[in-house]
């Protein structure tokens, strides 16, 4: 586990919070987070995870920076165009905190490689843009009982959910979406408001920090929806699907 020390001055505004304190900050310094997808959601999440004092961030994305990314993906600048996102993201985050341990994974994680990456982390953040990746990450998290923070943003709508396979009766991502659902829409064809991904990505970082320090998230099972046009939030209760092929009764019996 990462042995990064706590910088009490840098994180003083966070340490002073009684819910975090020196012990919680030390947990953050020892933590390891896997971030899947370094687009708009991943950019905001990565920045705030780094600023919060997370010890190690594993950066997973197989794409390169494109000019169209700069509208919302705040990890990158014009000088990064054409470079691998993992490389550009690590360069930016290292400038924020030179002690932060950054591990780039510039390929699509699959199978045992995905399971190994997830197994070695305290929490996984999924900001990817396709169901195939989301289903695979969810299955790996369920199999290894690793907390998963999932975010999405499109047009003027965003959503956030926390799944806790390490806790009893937590639903998983497949309880929410099945293979029969329509293909995941993307912002290339449908557009997205630039600050919206910052809102959802920042909330993903908030939930990850809470999990690491042991603050809340002991009652998972909510999908939070945000309508940016109407400045409206709403929640949908989620329950575990007994027939879920990943976490349902049959799947657990087969483990």
C-alpha positions in Angstrom: 0.0 0.0 0.0 1.2 3.5 -0.7 3.2 5.0 2.2 2.7 8.7 1.3 2.9 10.9 4.4 0.2 13.5 5.3 1.0 17.1 4.5 -0.8 18.7 7.4 -0.4 22.3 6.0 -1.6 21.4 2.5 -4.7 19.6 3.8 -5.4 21.6 6.9 -8.8 22.8 5.7 -9.8 19.1 5.3 -8.1 17.8 8.5 -10.0 20.4 10.6 -13.2 18.6 9.6 -14.1 16.4 12.6 -15.5 13.8 10.2 -12.1 13.4 8.6 -9.4 14.6 11.0 -5.8 13.4 11.0 -6.8 9.7 10.9 -9.1 10.2 7.8 -6.4 12.2 6.0 -3.9 9.4 6.8 -6.3 6.9 5.2 -6.5 9.0 2.1 -2.7 9.1 2.0 -2.6 5.3 2.1 -5.4 4.8 -0.4 -5.3 3.6 -4.0 -8.0 4.5 -6.5 -8.7 3.2 -9.9 -10.2 5.7 -12.3 -11.7 4.2 -15.5 -12.2 6.8 -18.2 -10.3 10.1 -18.4 -12.9 12.2 -20.2 -14.9 15.0 -18.7 -16.0 13.0 -15.6 -12.6 11.5 -15.0 -10.9 14.9 -15.4 -12.9 16.6 -12.6 -12.8 13.5 -10.4 -9.0 13.1 -10.8 -8.3 16.7 -9.9 -10.2 16.5 -6.7 -8.9 13.1 -5.7 -5.4 14.4 -6.1 -6.2 17.6 -4.3 -7.8 15.7 -1.4 -4.7 13.8 -0.7 -5.3 10.3 -2.2 -2.0 8.4 -2.2 -2.2 6.7 -5.6 -4.4 7.1 -8.7 -4.4 4.5 -11.4 -5.4 6.2 -14.6 -7.1 4.0 -17.2 -7.9 5.2 -20.7 -6.7 4.0 -24.1 -7.6 7.2 -26.0 -5.6 10.2 -27.1 -6.3 13.9 -26.5 -8.4 15.5 -29.2 -9.2 19.2 -29.8 -12.9 18.4 -29.2 -12.0 17.2 -25.7 -10.8 20.6 -24.5 -14.4 21.9 -24.1 -15.0 19.9 -21.0 -11.9 17.7 -20.1 -10.0 20.0 -17.8 -7.0 17.8 -17.4 -5.8 18.7 -20.9 -4.5 21.8 -22.7 -3.8 22.5 -26.4 -0.2 21.2 -25.9 -1.6 17.8 -25.0 -3.5 17.2 -28.3 -2.4 13.9 -29.9 -0.8 12.6 -26.7 -2.2 9.6 -24.8 -4.7 10.7 -22.1 -3.0 8.7 -19.4 0.3 10.5 -20.1 -1.2 13.9 -20.3 -3.3 13.4 -17.2 -0.4 12.2 -15.2 1.6 15.2 -16.2 -1.1 17.6 -15.2 -1.8 15.9 -11.8 1.9 15.7 -11.0 2.1 19.5 -11.3 -0.7 19.7 -8.7 1.1 17.4 -6.2 4.5 16.0 -7.0 4.2 13.4 -4.3 1.1 11.8 -5.8 1.7 8.3 -7.1 0.3 8.0 -10.6 0.0 4.8 -12.6 -1.0 5.0 -16.2 -2.9 2.1 -17.8 -3.2 3.1 -21.5 -5.1 0.0 -22.7 -8.6 -1.4 -22.3 -8.7 -3.4 -19.1 -10.3 -6.8 -19.5 -10.5 -10.1 -17.8 -8.0 -11.0 -15.2 -6.1 -7.7 -15.8 -9.2 -5.8 -14.9 -9.9 -8.0 -11.9 -6.3 -7.5 -10.6 -6.5 -3.8 -11.0 -9.8 -3.6 -9.2 -8.7 -6.0 -6.4 -5.7 -3.8 -5.6 -7.8 -0.6 -5.0 -9.9 0.8 -2.2 -12.5 2.2 -4.6 -13.2 2.3 -8.3 -14.6 5.3 -10.2 -16.2 4.6 -13.6 -16.6 7.5 -15.9 -16.5 5.5 -19.1 -18.9 6.0 -22.0 -20.0 2.6 -23.0 -22.1 -0.3 -21.5 -19.5 -2.9 -22.2 -16.9 -1.2 -20.0 -19.4 -0.4 -17.4 -20.7 -3.9 -17.2 -17.1 -5.3 -17.0 -16.0 -2.9 -14.3 -19.2 -3.6 -12.3 -18.7 -7.4 -12.5 -15.0 -7.0 -11.4 -16.1 -4.9 -8.4 -18.8 -7.3 -7.4 -16.4 -10.3 -7.7 -13.7 -8.5 -5.6 -16.2 -6.7 -3.3 -14.7 -3.3 -4.2 -16.8 -0.2 -3.8 -17.8 1.4 -7.2 -18.7 5.0 -7.9 -20.5 5.4 -11.2 -21.2 8.7 -13.0 -22.7 9.7 -16.3 -23.5 13.0 -18.1 -25.2 13.8 -21.3 -26.8 17.0 -22.8 -28.0 18.7 -19.6 -28.6 15.6 -17.4 -26.2 13.9 -15.1 -26.5 10.9 -12.8 -24.5 9.4 -9.9 -24.7 6.1 -8.0 -22.6 4.4 -5.4 -22.5 0.6 -5.3 -21.1 -1.3 -2.3 -20.6 -5.0 -3.0 -18.6 -5.0 0.3 -21.8 -4.4 2.1 -24.8 -6.7 2.5 -27.8 -6.2 0.1 -26.2 -3.5 -2.0 -27.5 -3.5 -5.6 -25.0 -3.4 -8.5 -24.9 -1.6 -11.8 -26.4 -4.6 -13.6 -29.4 -4.4 -11.3 -30.0 -0.9 -12.9 -29.2 -1.7 -16.5 -29.5 -4.9 -18.4 -28.1 -6.1 -21.7 -31.4 -5.4 -23.4 -31.1 -1.7 -22.7 -30.4 0.6 -25.6 -26.7 1.4 -26.4 -25.3 4.1 -24.2 -25.6 7.5 -25.8 -22.5 9.5 -26.1 -21.8 13.3 -26.1 -20.2 13.1 -29.6 -23.7 12.6 -31.1 -25.9 14.2 -28.4 -23.7 17.0 -26.9 -23.0 17.8 -23.3 -22.8 21.1 -21.3 -19.2 21.6 -20.3 -19.7 22.4 -16.6 -22.1 19.5 -16.1 -19.3 16.9 -16.3 -17.5 18.9 -13.6 -20.5 18.8 -11.3 -20.9 15.0 -11.6 -17.2 14.3 -11.7 -16.6 16.3 -8.5 -19.5 14.4 -6.8 -17.8 11.2 -7.8 -14.7 12.3 -6.0 -16.7 13.3 -3.0 -18.2 9.9 -2.7 -14.8 8.2 -3.2 -13.3 10.3 -0.4 -16.2 9.4 1.9 -15.8 5.7 1.3 -12.0 5.9 2.0 -12.4 7.8 5.3 -15.4 5.7 6.3 -17.9 8.5 6.2 -21.4 7.5 5.2 -22.3 5.2 2.3 -23.4 2.5 4.7 -26.9 2.4 3.0 -26.3 2.2 -0.7 -29.1 2.0 -3.2 -29.8 5.4 -4.6 -29.5 6.8 -8.1 -29.1 10.6 -8.0 -30.3 12.5 -11.1 -29.4 16.1 -11.9 -31.2 18.3 -14.4 -28.9 21.3 -15.1 -31.5 23.2 -17.1 -34.0 23.2 -14.3 -31.5 23.2 -11.4 -33.3 20.1 -10.1 -32.1 17.1 -8.2 -34.1 13.9 -7.6 -33.4 10.4 -6.3 -34.5 7.0 -7.3 -34.3 4.1 -4.8 -32.4 1.1 -6.1 -32.9 -2.4 -4.8 -30.9 -5.6 -5.4 -32.4 -7.7 -8.2 -32.6 -11.3 -7.1 -32.4 -12.3 -10.8 -29.3 -10.1 -11.5 -26.7 -12.3 -13.3 -23.9 -10.5 -11.5 -25.0 -10.1 -7.9 -28.4 -11.9 -7.7 -29.2 -15.0 -5.7 -28.2 -17.4 -8.5 -25.0 -15.6 -9.1 -24.0 -15.7 -5.4 -24.9 -19.4 -5.1 -22.5 -20.1 -8.0 -19.6 -18.3 -6.4 
